[in-house]
């Protein structure tokens, strides 16, 4: 039997998320964002199918298929329920994701075990100086840091 607790992260109706996949055993994290109507669970399909970005990066970095990882955890952080974050236009979500990734890159040596981040941005999103975006990203980073040791 496999028990999967999904609570409300399957609900992406009018909600966008930053999500973080974590494997402490393999010391790896992947940060993403979604406004998928099925939430982070729906977005996971794209990461775990045969062409999935996370699947490919995990294999490249650790040399093992992600389907063999027994400690993979999905952390989901709802973004503000505002059209700026939930609409098709993605610059606000991308900017929060970017700031979270950059800050977690800086903090990885503080946390045990340290981790590699296998997601990346190939561009600098245009909303990263927005005060609300900065505040939302800082809140996500703080929640991640506060809970990392108990995962």
Secondary structure by P-SEA (a helix, b strand, c coil): cbbbbbcccccccccccbbbbbbccccbbbbbccccccccccccccccccccaaaaaaaaaccccccccccbbbbbbbccccccccccccaaaaaaaaaaaaaaaaaccccccbbbbcccccccccccccaaaaaaaaaaaaaaaaccccc
